Amino acid sequence: MPAATVPAPAPLLLTPGPLSTSPGVREAMLHDWGSWDSDFKQLTVDMRAAVVGIAGSAERHTCVPVQGSGTFAVEAAVGTLLPRDGKLLVLVNGWYGTRMAQLTRQMGRACDTYEVEETEPHDPKELARRLATDPAITHVGAIPVETSTGILNPVDDLAATVAQAGRRLIVDGMSSFGIVPNGLDTLPAQAVIASSNKCLQGPPGMGFMVASTADLEAAADRSPSLSLDLADQWRHMERTGQWRFTPPTHVVAGFCQALREYRAEGGQEARLARYRENCRILCEGMDELGFRRLLPDDRQAPVIVTFHTPSDGCYSFSAFYTALKRRGFIIYPGKTTRRDTFRIGCIGHLFADDMHRLLAAVAESVDELGVRTRTP
Ligand SMILES: *Cc1c(COP(=O)(O)O)cnc(C)c1O
């Protein structure tokens, strides 16, 4: 193989993940770790404790990491927590809810969905009605930030409804963990699932579940999968300090550094404030340039913003994407079902200056392409 050439400065990722990481996080990955070695075991211990510190209580809860992307962790959590004769009701208003239902059905577990428009939140009263009429439902799956549109789903009332009905709540907190306070310390939920590479700004490659040790003990031998059995991963980790199978060592090291930077920045409130400011600059700037957003302000999570595709014949996503990439920014296609859209993220190692530079690049790009009409 020829020697690798030094790549040009990486473009900034304005996406739902993987995200732009800090230089410190990237540097923490320049070291090889032995999975059996005590230094790496300590990294795993520190990482798990830091995650529980964000969204649980050290006495009752634990963090079980798992190799893979966020979906692996959702699949692992559902397979581990949902009894074989249990039934999951998923609150769907976007792609990730649909996926949670799909992975549940694919593992042979009973599953139903309560689906609403992708720009609408779920109604706690309707949820209560569905739980009352279907006693087979044991669990409810909810997604506080549905990343396919960027909608903020208020889960507090829904969580209270689930608890009142005596069912358990599983939260896919992938795009909210670390910025929206919806951990087990604030919500009556059984488990919260997230990954290393969203609002905690680590590298991609692992997910985790925060749940109570009591529930993990009760979940032994329930998972339909060997590698995704989180009760077994937890037991093994507690006993040996090791992951059951080859751990993503560099990801763990990078993630530990990301968790240190999260604390240094000021934790949940400070990170949320920075993302809110990024989001505000993005929304106002794009409004000024004539683009239209999918969601009203009060439903917009400061995570990723969906814009309608301009009706101008000069616009195509791929040309717009390429023009922005040449200027150092990577954006994302839309994931809406009925409307043509694109998305721009505001999470990751991104700051107000980056958002202003992005807006200048958007203005230049639409001028270059000759896109005059930016409304749908
Ligand atoms: C990113 C994300 C996931 C996981 O997606 P992966 O591509 O598997 O990492 C799951 N749910 C939500 C809400 C997400 O934002």
The ligand as an ORCA input file, in Angstrom:
! r2SCAN-3c Opt
* xyz 0 1
  C     -29.262      7.937     15.678
  C     -30.494      7.374     16.264
  C     -30.653      5.982     16.430
  C     -29.603      4.987     16.050
  O     -29.188      5.067     14.744
  P     -27.855      4.332     14.303
  O     -27.713      4.727     12.872
  O     -28.050      2.881     14.488
  O     -26.754      4.855     15.170
  C     -31.806      5.533     17.043
  N     -32.769      6.372     17.436
  C     -32.663      7.708     17.284
  C     -33.763      8.595     17.780
  C     -31.516      8.252     16.687
  O     -31.403      9.572     16.549
*
